[in-house]
Amino acid sequence: MNLGSLTDPQLIFPGLPGEDVEGVLRALAEQVAAQGAVDDSGELFTRLLEREQLGSTGIGSGVAIPHCKMKGLRKAVLAVGLKRRPVDFAAVDGQPVRLFFLVVSPNDAPAAHLQVLAAISKWVKADRHVERIAGLHDRQKIYEFLQNQEG
């Protein structure tokens, strides 16, 4: 499964704003809602923040996978955000985060939610993927990279 098959270029946000956890989550929620992938940016932000308060979704290597489930979705949504300047996201390795994979899944699809999280985790561990994507600044180039790289 390649990550490009799970997203589309309109859900890739290079130059993501936000200077802290809340700012990044709010920016992701607003941009995902602005693209029509979810109906309510406020609800998405609240759910993401609630999940983050349970424990950081910063998995290390400069990557975080904020995620939640919401009612009313037909399928899982994967958005990608890239920050020029990393932020402290309380990641497990203590390193700041610059690459964000936002996953929002339907409430009634726990297996699909776990499959997307597993695919991202596998992709992140692959040779130099994070380093290479961090050097890209164009939405289409990021999308093409995700399309062409297996986990």
PyMOL commands that set and color helices and strands:
alter all, ss='L'
color gray80, all
select helices_A, chain A and resi 3-6+9-11+21-34+41-54+110-125+129-134+139-148
alter helices_A, ss='H'
color red, helices_A
select strands_A, chain A and resi 12-14+58-60+63-64+67-70+77-87+97-106
alter strands_A, ss='S'
color yellow, strands_A
deselect
rebuild
show_as cartoon
